[in-house]
Amino acid sequence: MACFREDSRSDTLIKDLIEKDNWTIEKLLDKINQIDNRNLTLIKKPLIGIEISVELKELKLDSLPFELINQIK
C-alpha cells in the first residue's frame, strides 16, 4: 500500500496488521477507540451521489504514535 511510510514504525505495524493479519481499517479504528478512548470513524459515502465541485488537496498526515499502535498488536 502506498499510503504507508516505510520509515515509520507505527505505519509498518498498521501495514502488517492489514496485510498479514487481515485486519480492516474499521477493526483497527475500533481497537484504537477502545484502547485510547477516542471516537475515530470513517464516513460512509452514499451509493449514488452528485458531485458539485472537486478540489484536490495534498495532505501530509503524521503517523499515529507508535506506543498506541504497539498496544493493539
PyMOL Python script that loads the backbone (N, CA, C, O; Angstrom):
from pymol import cmd

cmd.read_pdbstr("""\
ATOM      1  N   MET A   1       0.845  -1.190   0.000  1.00  0.00           N
ATOM      2  CA  MET A   1       0.000   0.000   0.000  1.00  0.00           C
ATOM      3  C   MET A   1       0.884   1.245   0.000  1.00  0.00           C
ATOM      4  O   MET A   1       1.847   1.327   0.762  1.00  0.00           O
ATOM      5  N   ALA A   2       0.566   2.177  -0.827  1.00  0.00           N
ATOM      6  CA  ALA A   2       1.386   3.369  -0.981  1.00  0.00           C
ATOM      7  C   ALA A   2       1.126   4.405   0.099  1.00  0.00           C
ATOM      8  O   ALA A   2       1.857   5.392   0.178  1.00  0.00           O
ATOM      9  N   CYS A   3       0.128   4.219   0.921  1.00  0.00           N
ATOM     10  CA  CYS A   3      -0.192   5.241   1.912  1.00  0.00           C
ATOM     11  C   CYS A   3       0.620   5.084   3.199  1.00  0.00           C
ATOM     12  O   CYS A   3       0.470   5.886   4.121  1.00  0.00           O
ATOM     13  N   PHE A   4       1.468   4.074   3.275  1.00  0.00           N
ATOM     14  CA  PHE A   4       2.272   3.865   4.474  1.00  0.00           C
ATOM     15  C   PHE A   4       3.728   4.225   4.211  1.00  0.00           C
ATOM     16  O   PHE A   4       4.316   3.817   3.210  1.00  0.00           O
ATOM     17  N   ARG A   5       4.294   4.999   5.133  1.00  0.00           N
ATOM     18  CA  ARG A   5       5.706   5.345   5.027  1.00  0.00           C
ATOM     19  C   ARG A   5       6.538   4.192   5.579  1.00  0.00           C
ATOM     20  O   ARG A   5       6.210   3.622   6.620  1.00  0.00           O
ATOM     21  N   GLU A   6       7.597   3.860   4.888  1.00  0.00           N
ATOM     22  CA  GLU A   6       8.436   2.750   5.320  1.00  0.00           C
ATOM     23  C   GLU A   6       9.367   3.133   6.459  1.00  0.00           C
ATOM     24  O   GLU A   6       9.920   2.258   7.125  1.00  0.00           O
ATOM     25  N   ASP A   7       9.547   4.425   6.692  1.00  0.00           N
ATOM     26  CA  ASP A   7      10.436   4.861   7.772  1.00  0.00           C
ATOM     27  C   ASP A   7       9.683   5.114   9.077  1.00  0.00           C
ATOM     28  O   ASP A   7      10.253   5.664  10.021  1.00  0.00           O
ATOM     29  N   SER A   8       8.425   4.725   9.141  1.00  0.00           N
ATOM     30  CA  SER A   8       7.598   4.942  10.330  1.00  0.00           C
ATOM     31  C   SER A   8       7.279   3.594  10.978  1.00  0.00           C
ATOM     32  O   SER A   8       6.729   2.701  10.332  1.00  0.00           O
ATOM     33  N   ARG A   9       7.627   3.457  12.253  1.00  0.00           N
ATOM     34  CA  ARG A   9       7.373   2.201  12.965  1.00  0.00           C
ATOM     35  C   ARG A   9       5.875   1.934  13.086  1.00  0.00           C
ATOM     36  O   ARG A   9       5.439   0.798  12.905  1.00  0.00           O
ATOM     37  N   SER A  10       5.081   2.963  13.389  1.00  0.00           N
ATOM     38  CA  SER A  10       3.638   2.754  13.540  1.00  0.00           C
ATOM     39  C   SER A  10       2.987   2.426  12.195  1.00  0.00           C
ATOM     40  O   SER A  10       2.083   1.593  12.138  1.00  0.00           O
ATOM     41  N   ASP A  11       3.435   3.071  11.110  1.00  0.00           N
ATOM     42  CA  ASP A  11       2.904   2.751   9.785  1.00  0.00           C
ATOM     43  C   ASP A  11       3.218   1.304   9.419  1.00  0.00           C
ATOM     44  O   ASP A  11       2.383   0.617   8.831  1.00  0.00           O
ATOM     45  N   THR A  12       4.409   0.842   9.759  1.00  0.00           N
ATOM     46  CA  THR A  12       4.801  -0.533   9.467  1.00  0.00           C
ATOM     47  C   THR A  12       3.933  -1.521  10.235  1.00  0.00           C
ATOM     48  O   THR A  12       3.527  -2.543   9.681  1.00  0.00           O
ATOM     49  N   LEU A  13       3.643  -1.232  11.504  1.00  0.00           N
ATOM     50  CA  LEU A  13       2.774  -2.111  12.283  1.00  0.00           C
ATOM     51  C   LEU A  13       1.361  -2.153  11.720  1.00  0.00           C
ATOM     52  O   LEU A  13       0.760  -3.223  11.626  1.00  0.00           O
ATOM     53  N   ILE A  14       0.830  -0.998  11.347  1.00  0.00           N
ATOM     54  CA  ILE A  14      -0.518  -0.945  10.769  1.00  0.00           C
ATOM     55  C   ILE A  14      -0.557  -1.728   9.459  1.00  0.00           C
ATOM     56  O   ILE A  14      -1.489  -2.495   9.217  1.00  0.00           O
ATOM     57  N   LYS A  15       0.445  -1.534   8.622  1.00  0.00           N
ATOM     58  CA  LYS A  15       0.514  -2.255   7.344  1.00  0.00           C
ATOM     59  C   LYS A  15       0.549  -3.765   7.586  1.00  0.00           C
ATOM     60  O   LYS A  15      -0.122  -4.515   6.877  1.00  0.00           O
ATOM     61  N   ASP A  16       1.315  -4.219   8.571  1.00  0.00           N
ATOM     62  CA  ASP A  16       1.373  -5.644   8.895  1.00  0.00           C
ATOM     63  C   ASP A  16       0.023  -6.167   9.370  1.00  0.00           C
ATOM     64  O   ASP A  16      -0.393  -7.258   8.982  1.00  0.00           O
ATOM     65  N   LEU A  17      -0.658  -5.396  10.204  1.00  0.00           N
ATOM     66  CA  LEU A  17      -1.971  -5.820  10.680  1.00  0.00           C
ATOM     67  C   LEU A  17      -2.950  -5.991   9.524  1.00  0.00           C
ATOM     68  O   LEU A  17      -3.743  -6.932   9.506  1.00  0.00           O
ATOM     69  N   ILE A  18      -2.891  -5.088   8.576  1.00  0.00           N
ATOM     70  CA  ILE A  18      -3.816  -5.132   7.441  1.00  0.00           C
ATOM     71  C   ILE A  18      -3.435  -6.233   6.457  1.00  0.00           C
ATOM     72  O   ILE A  18      -4.291  -7.005   6.026  1.00  0.00           O
ATOM     73  N   GLU A  19      -2.159  -6.308   6.103  1.00  0.00           N
ATOM     74  CA  GLU A  19      -1.746  -7.250   5.062  1.00  0.00           C
ATOM     75  C   GLU A  19      -1.558  -8.673   5.578  1.00  0.00           C
ATOM     76  O   GLU A  19      -1.999  -9.624   4.933  1.00  0.00           O
ATOM     77  N   LYS A  20      -0.912  -8.832   6.724  1.00  0.00           N
ATOM     78  CA  LYS A  20      -0.584 -10.178   7.204  1.00  0.00           C
ATOM     79  C   LYS A  20      -1.666 -10.762   8.106  1.00  0.00           C
ATOM     80  O   LYS A  20      -1.946 -11.958   8.039  1.00  0.00           O
ATOM     81  N   ASP A  21      -2.276  -9.929   8.949  1.00  0.00           N
ATOM     82  CA  ASP A  21      -3.265 -10.416   9.908  1.00  0.00           C
ATOM     83  C   ASP A  21      -4.700 -10.220   9.425  1.00  0.00           C
ATOM     84  O   ASP A  21      -5.651 -10.553  10.132  1.00  0.00           O
ATOM     85  N   ASN A  22      -4.852  -9.671   8.198  1.00  0.00           N
ATOM     86  CA  ASN A  22      -6.170  -9.464   7.575  1.00  0.00           C
ATOM     87  C   ASN A  22      -7.116  -8.587   8.397  1.00  0.00           C
ATOM     88  O   ASN A  22      -8.324  -8.825   8.412  1.00  0.00           O
ATOM     89  N   TRP A  23      -6.579  -7.587   9.072  1.00  0.00           N
ATOM     90  CA  TRP A  23      -7.421  -6.619   9.770  1.00  0.00           C
ATOM     91  C   TRP A  23      -7.995  -5.655   8.744  1.00  0.00           C
ATOM     92  O   TRP A  23      -7.408  -5.439   7.684  1.00  0.00           O
ATOM     93  N   THR A  24      -9.151  -5.076   9.068  1.00  0.00           N
ATOM     94  CA  THR A  24      -9.710  -3.997   8.252  1.00  0.00           C
ATOM     95  C   THR A  24      -9.388  -2.671   8.936  1.00  0.00           C
ATOM     96  O   THR A  24      -9.033  -2.634  10.114  1.00  0.00           O
ATOM     97  N   ILE A  25      -9.517  -1.603   8.189  1.00  0.00           N
ATOM     98  CA  ILE A  25      -9.320  -0.273   8.781  1.00  0.00           C
ATOM     99  C   ILE A  25     -10.356  -0.050   9.888  1.00  0.00           C
ATOM    100  O   ILE A  25     -10.047   0.542  10.922  1.00  0.00           O
ATOM    101  N   GLU A  26     -11.575  -0.524   9.667  1.00  0.00           N
ATOM    102  CA  GLU A  26     -12.638  -0.361  10.672  1.00  0.00           C
ATOM    103  C   GLU A  26     -12.278  -1.079  11.969  1.00  0.00           C
ATOM    104  O   GLU A  26     -12.479  -0.536  13.055  1.00  0.00           O
ATOM    105  N   LYS A  27     -11.747  -2.295  11.862  1.00  0.00           N
ATOM    106  CA  LYS A  27     -11.337  -3.055  13.061  1.00  0.00           C
ATOM    107  C   LYS A  27     -10.207  -2.336  13.778  1.00  0.00           C
ATOM    108  O   LYS A  27     -10.185  -2.273  15.007  1.00  0.00           O
ATOM    109  N   LEU A  28      -9.275  -1.798  13.017  1.00  0.00           N
ATOM    110  CA  LEU A  28      -8.165  -1.046  13.599  1.00  0.00           C
ATOM    111  C   LEU A  28      -8.665   0.185  14.340  1.00  0.00           C
ATOM    112  O   LEU A  28      -8.226   0.460  15.457  1.00  0.00           O
ATOM    113  N   LEU A  29      -9.585   0.929  13.723  1.00  0.00           N
ATOM    114  CA  LEU A  29     -10.142   2.118  14.379  1.00  0.00           C
ATOM    115  C   LEU A  29     -10.928   1.739  15.635  1.00  0.00           C
ATOM    116  O   LEU A  29     -10.832   2.428  16.651  1.00  0.00           O
ATOM    117  N   ASP A  30     -11.700   0.660  15.578  1.00  0.00           N
ATOM    118  CA  ASP A  30     -12.434   0.202  16.766  1.00  0.00           C
ATOM    119  C   ASP A  30     -11.480  -0.093  17.920  1.00  0.00           C
ATOM    120  O   ASP A  30     -11.737   0.282  19.065  1.00  0.00           O
ATOM    121  N   LYS A  31     -10.375  -0.771  17.604  1.00  0.00           N
ATOM    122  CA  LYS A  31      -9.401  -1.125  18.640  1.00  0.00           C
ATOM    123  C   LYS A  31      -8.745   0.137  19.220  1.00  0.00           C
ATOM    124  O   LYS A  31      -8.558   0.238  20.432  1.00  0.00           O
ATOM    125  N   ILE A  32      -8.399   1.089  18.359  1.00  0.00           N
ATOM    126  CA  ILE A  32      -7.814   2.355  18.832  1.00  0.00           C
ATOM    127  C   ILE A  32      -8.819   3.086  19.706  1.00  0.00           C
ATOM    128  O   ILE A  32      -8.451   3.628  20.748  1.00  0.00           O
ATOM    129  N   ASN A  33     -10.081   3.110  19.299  1.00  0.00           N
ATOM    130  CA  ASN A  33     -11.123   3.774  20.085  1.00  0.00           C
ATOM    131  C   ASN A  33     -11.256   3.144  21.467  1.00  0.00           C
ATOM    132  O   ASN A  33     -11.423   3.858  22.455  1.00  0.00           O
ATOM    133  N   GLN A  34     -11.185   1.822  21.550  1.00  0.00           N
ATOM    134  CA  GLN A  34     -11.287   1.138  22.839  1.00  0.00           C
ATOM    135  C   GLN A  34     -10.096   1.439  23.735  1.00  0.00           C
ATOM    136  O   GLN A  34     -10.258   1.761  24.912  1.00  0.00           O
ATOM    137  N   ILE A  35      -8.908   1.333  23.175  1.00  0.00           N
ATOM    138  CA  ILE A  35      -7.685   1.486  23.974  1.00  0.00           C
ATOM    139  C   ILE A  35      -7.479   2.927  24.414  1.00  0.00           C
ATOM    140  O   ILE A  35      -7.126   3.181  25.566  1.00  0.00           O
ATOM    141  N   ASP A  36      -7.697   3.866  23.511  1.00  0.00           N
ATOM    142  CA  ASP A  36      -7.351   5.266  23.783  1.00  0.00           C
ATOM    143  C   ASP A  36      -8.569   6.144  24.036  1.00  0.00           C
ATOM    144  O   ASP A  36      -8.448   7.368  24.077  1.00  0.00           O
ATOM    145  N   ASN A  37      -9.746   5.533  24.206  1.00  0.00           N
ATOM    146  CA  ASN A  37     -10.977   6.275  24.493  1.00  0.00           C
ATOM    147  C   ASN A  37     -11.196   7.408  23.484  1.00  0.00           C
ATOM    148  O   ASN A  37     -11.379   8.568  23.854  1.00  0.00           O
ATOM    149  N   ARG A  38     -11.173   7.044  22.219  1.00  0.00           N
ATOM    150  CA  ARG A  38     -11.379   8.000  21.130  1.00  0.00           C
ATOM    151  C   ARG A  38     -12.662   7.674  20.398  1.00  0.00           C
ATOM    152  O   ARG A  38     -13.348   6.703  20.718  1.00  0.00           O
ATOM    153  N   ASN A  39     -12.979   8.496  19.410  1.00  0.00           N
ATOM    154  CA  ASN A  39     -14.161   8.271  18.602  1.00  0.00           C
ATOM    155  C   ASN A  39     -13.815   8.460  17.122  1.00  0.00           C
ATOM    156  O   ASN A  39     -14.438   9.265  16.429  1.00  0.00           O
ATOM    157  N   LEU A  40     -12.815   7.708  16.646  1.00  0.00           N
ATOM    158  CA  LEU A  40     -12.408   7.801  15.252  1.00  0.00           C
ATOM    159  C   LEU A  40     -13.383   7.004  14.391  1.00  0.00           C
ATOM    160  O   LEU A  40     -13.759   5.888  14.749  1.00  0.00           O
ATOM    161  N   THR A  41     -13.793   7.575  13.257  1.00  0.00           N
ATOM    162  CA  THR A  41     -14.721   6.895  12.354  1.00  0.00           C
ATOM    163  C   THR A  41     -14.340   7.169  10.906  1.00  0.00           C
ATOM    164  O   THR A  41     -13.594   8.100  10.603  1.00  0.00           O
ATOM    165  N   LEU A  42     -14.862   6.348  10.038  1.00  0.00           N
ATOM    166  CA  LEU A  42     -14.774   6.591   8.599  1.00  0.00           C
ATOM    167  C   LEU A  42     -16.159   6.978   8.124  1.00  0.00           C
ATOM    168  O   LEU A  42     -17.153   6.387   8.547  1.00  0.00           O
ATOM    169  N   ILE A  43     -16.230   7.952   7.258  1.00  0.00           N
ATOM    170  CA  ILE A  43     -17.512   8.391   6.730  1.00  0.00           C
ATOM    171  C   ILE A  43     -17.930   7.445   5.618  1.00  0.00           C
ATOM    172  O   ILE A  43     -17.147   7.151   4.715  1.00  0.00           O
ATOM    173  N   LYS A  44     -19.158   6.975   5.686  1.00  0.00           N
ATOM    174  CA  LYS A  44     -19.700   6.109   4.634  1.00  0.00           C
ATOM    175  C   LYS A  44     -20.302   7.002   3.553  1.00  0.00           C
ATOM    176  O   LYS A  44     -21.180   7.821   3.828  1.00  0.00           O
ATOM    177  N   LYS A  45     -19.822   6.835   2.326  1.00  0.00           N
ATOM    178  CA  LYS A  45     -20.356   7.622   1.212  1.00  0.00           C
ATOM    179  C   LYS A  45     -21.629   6.973   0.699  1.00  0.00           C
ATOM    180  O   LYS A  45     -21.763   5.750   0.751  1.00  0.00           O
ATOM    181  N   PRO A  46     -22.561   7.770   0.207  1.00  0.00           N
ATOM    182  CA  PRO A  46     -23.785   7.200  -0.357  1.00  0.00           C
ATOM    183  C   PRO A  46     -23.489   6.411  -1.632  1.00  0.00           C
ATOM    184  O   PRO A  46     -22.482   6.644  -2.300  1.00  0.00           O
ATOM    185  N   LEU A  47     -24.370   5.487  -1.952  1.00  0.00           N
ATOM    186  CA  LEU A  47     -24.206   4.667  -3.153  1.00  0.00           C
ATOM    187  C   LEU A  47     -24.283   5.520  -4.415  1.00  0.00           C
ATOM    188  O   LEU A  47     -23.522   5.315  -5.360  1.00  0.00           O
ATOM    189  N   ILE A  48     -25.202   6.470  -4.424  1.00  0.00           N
ATOM    190  CA  ILE A  48     -25.362   7.369  -5.568  1.00  0.00           C
ATOM    191  C   ILE A  48     -25.219   8.802  -5.059  1.00  0.00           C
ATOM    192  O   ILE A  48     -25.805   9.174  -4.042  1.00  0.00           O
ATOM    193  N   GLY A  49     -24.446   9.584  -5.767  1.00  0.00           N
ATOM    194  CA  GLY A  49     -24.261  10.965  -5.367  1.00  0.00           C
ATOM    195  C   GLY A  49     -23.990  11.844  -6.579  1.00  0.00           C
ATOM    196  O   GLY A  49     -23.613  11.362  -7.647  1.00  0.00           O
ATOM    197  N   ILE A  50     -24.187  13.119  -6.393  1.00  0.00           N
ATOM    198  CA  ILE A  50     -23.907  14.093  -7.442  1.00  0.00           C
ATOM    199  C   ILE A  50     -22.776  14.974  -6.948  1.00  0.00           C
ATOM    200  O   ILE A  50     -22.872  15.609  -5.898  1.00  0.00           O
ATOM    201  N   GLU A  51     -21.705  15.001  -7.722  1.00  0.00           N
ATOM    202  CA  GLU A  51     -20.546  15.786  -7.351  1.00  0.00           C
ATOM    203  C   GLU A  51     -20.715  17.188  -7.927  1.00  0.00           C
ATOM    204  O   GLU A  51     -20.831  17.359  -9.140  1.00  0.00           O
ATOM    205  N   ILE A  52     -20.727  18.178  -7.057  1.00  0.00           N
ATOM    206  CA  ILE A  52     -20.943  19.554  -7.500  1.00  0.00           C
ATOM    207  C   ILE A  52     -19.617  20.214  -7.849  1.00  0.00           C
ATOM    208  O   ILE A  52     -19.506  20.884  -8.876  1.00  0.00           O
ATOM    209  N   SER A  53     -18.626  20.031  -7.011  1.00  0.00           N
ATOM    210  CA  SER A  53     -17.313  20.583  -7.311  1.00  0.00           C
ATOM    211  C   SER A  53     -16.258  19.684  -6.683  1.00  0.00           C
ATOM    212  O   SER A  53     -16.522  18.954  -5.727  1.00  0.00           O
ATOM    213  N   VAL A  54     -15.068  19.756  -7.240  1.00  0.00           N
ATOM    214  CA  VAL A  54     -13.970  18.934  -6.761  1.00  0.00           C
ATOM    215  C   VAL A  54     -12.762  19.825  -6.567  1.00  0.00           C
ATOM    216  O   VAL A  54     -12.444  20.660  -7.414  1.00  0.00           O
ATOM    217  N   GLU A  55     -12.097  19.641  -5.449  1.00  0.00           N
ATOM    218  CA  GLU A  55     -10.867  20.370  -5.194  1.00  0.00           C
ATOM    219  C   GLU A  55      -9.859  19.372  -4.647  1.00  0.00           C
ATOM    220  O   GLU A  55     -10.086  18.761  -3.603  1.00  0.00           O
ATOM    221  N   LEU A  56      -8.750  19.205  -5.350  1.00  0.00           N
ATOM    222  CA  LEU A  56      -7.717  18.282  -4.906  1.00  0.00           C
ATOM    223  C   LEU A  56      -6.794  18.987  -3.923  1.00  0.00           C
ATOM    224  O   LEU A  56      -6.353  20.112  -4.155  1.00  0.00           O
ATOM    225  N   LYS A  57      -6.514  18.302  -2.824  1.00  0.00           N
ATOM    226  CA  LYS A  57      -5.584  18.838  -1.836  1.00  0.00           C
ATOM    227  C   LYS A  57      -4.634  17.733  -1.450  1.00  0.00           C
ATOM    228  O   LYS A  57      -5.036  16.584  -1.268  1.00  0.00           O
ATOM    229  N   GLU A  58      -3.387  18.082  -1.329  1.00  0.00           N
ATOM    230  CA  GLU A  58      -2.400  17.116  -0.856  1.00  0.00           C
ATOM    231  C   GLU A  58      -2.265  17.299   0.652  1.00  0.00           C
ATOM    232  O   GLU A  58      -2.022  18.403   1.140  1.00  0.00           O
ATOM    233  N   LEU A  59      -2.425  16.209   1.370  1.00  0.00           N
ATOM    234  CA  LEU A  59      -2.352  16.250   2.820  1.00  0.00           C
ATOM    235  C   LEU A  59      -1.099  15.544   3.296  1.00  0.00           C
ATOM    236  O   LEU A  59      -0.683  14.540   2.718  1.00  0.00           O
ATOM    237  N   LYS A  60      -0.507  16.068   4.343  1.00  0.00           N
ATOM    238  CA  LYS A  60       0.605  15.384   4.993  1.00  0.00           C
ATOM    239  C   LYS A  60       0.111  14.969   6.366  1.00  0.00           C
ATOM    240  O   LYS A  60      -0.025  15.792   7.271  1.00  0.00           O
ATOM    241  N   LEU A  61      -0.154  13.687   6.505  1.00  0.00           N
ATOM    242  CA  LEU A  61      -0.656  13.165   7.764  1.00  0.00           C
ATOM    243  C   LEU A  61       0.500  12.580   8.562  1.00  0.00           C
ATOM    244  O   LEU A  61       1.313  11.823   8.030  1.00  0.00           O
ATOM    245  N   ASP A  62       0.567  12.930   9.822  1.00  0.00           N
ATOM    246  CA  ASP A  62       1.587  12.358  10.682  1.00  0.00           C
ATOM    247  C   ASP A  62       1.199  10.938  11.052  1.00  0.00           C
ATOM    248  O   ASP A  62       0.022  10.577  11.017  1.00  0.00           O
ATOM    249  N   SER A  63       2.178  10.145  11.403  1.00  0.00           N
ATOM    250  CA  SER A  63       1.932   8.776  11.834  1.00  0.00           C
ATOM    251  C   SER A  63       1.252   8.780  13.193  1.00  0.00           C
ATOM    252  O   SER A  63       1.410   9.710  13.984  1.00  0.00           O
ATOM    253  N   LEU A  64       0.488   7.718  13.448  1.00  0.00           N
ATOM    254  CA  LEU A  64      -0.075   7.538  14.782  1.00  0.00           C
ATOM    255  C   LEU A  64       1.065   7.220  15.732  1.00  0.00           C
ATOM    256  O   LEU A  64       2.070   6.650  15.308  1.00  0.00           O
ATOM    257  N   PRO A  65       0.937   7.571  17.000  1.00  0.00           N
ATOM    258  CA  PRO A  65       2.013   7.276  17.945  1.00  0.00           C
ATOM    259  C   PRO A  65       2.304   5.777  17.989  1.00  0.00           C
ATOM    260  O   PRO A  65       1.385   4.962  18.073  1.00  0.00           O
ATOM    261  N   PHE A  66       3.575   5.424  17.932  1.00  0.00           N
ATOM    262  CA  PHE A  66       3.979   4.023  17.929  1.00  0.00           C
ATOM    263  C   PHE A  66       3.477   3.302  19.173  1.00  0.00           C
ATOM    264  O   PHE A  66       3.063   2.145  19.087  1.00  0.00           O
ATOM    265  N   GLU A  67       3.505   3.953  20.309  1.00  0.00           N
ATOM    266  CA  GLU A  67       3.075   3.327  21.561  1.00  0.00           C
ATOM    267  C   GLU A  67       1.619   2.887  21.475  1.00  0.00           C
ATOM    268  O   GLU A  67       1.265   1.825  21.988  1.00  0.00           O
ATOM    269  N   LEU A  68       0.782   3.676  20.844  1.00  0.00           N
ATOM    270  CA  LEU A  68      -0.630   3.347  20.693  1.00  0.00           C
ATOM    271  C   LEU A  68      -0.804   2.135  19.787  1.00  0.00           C
ATOM    272  O   LEU A  68      -1.539   1.207  20.124  1.00  0.00           O
ATOM    273  N   ILE A  69      -0.143   2.138  18.655  1.00  0.00           N
ATOM    274  CA  ILE A  69      -0.247   1.049  17.699  1.00  0.00           C
ATOM    275  C   ILE A  69       0.364  -0.219  18.277  1.00  0.00           C
ATOM    276  O   ILE A  69      -0.158  -1.312  18.057  1.00  0.00           O
ATOM    277  N   ASN A  70       1.438  -0.090  18.998  1.00  0.00           N
ATOM    278  CA  ASN A  70       2.105  -1.244  19.591  1.00  0.00           C
ATOM    279  C   ASN A  70       1.201  -1.947  20.608  1.00  0.00           C
ATOM    280  O   ASN A  70       1.307  -3.162  20.772  1.00  0.00           O
ATOM    281  N   GLN A  71       0.313  -1.215  21.296  1.00  0.00           N
ATOM    282  CA  GLN A  71      -0.624  -1.803  22.254  1.00  0.00           C
ATOM    283  C   GLN A  71      -1.658  -2.689  21.552  1.00  0.00           C
ATOM    284  O   GLN A  71      -2.151  -3.655  22.134  1.00  0.00           O
ATOM    285  N   ILE A  72      -1.979  -2.360  20.314  1.00  0.00           N
ATOM    286  CA  ILE A  72      -3.005  -3.081  19.574  1.00  0.00           C
ATOM    287  C   ILE A  72      -2.539  -4.484  19.227  1.00  0.00           C
ATOM    288  O   ILE A  72      -3.293  -5.448  19.361  1.00  0.00           O
ATOM    289  N   LYS A  73      -1.322  -4.592  18.791  1.00  0.00           N
ATOM    290  CA  LYS A  73      -0.783  -5.880  18.330  1.00  0.00           C
ATOM    291  C   LYS A  73      -0.566  -6.782  19.480  1.00  0.00           C
ATOM    292  O   LYS A  73      -0.116  -7.914  19.300  1.00  0.00           O
TER     293      LYS A  73
END
""", "prot")
cmd.dss("prot")
cmd.show_as("cartoon", "prot")
cmd.util.cbc("prot")
cmd.orient("prot")
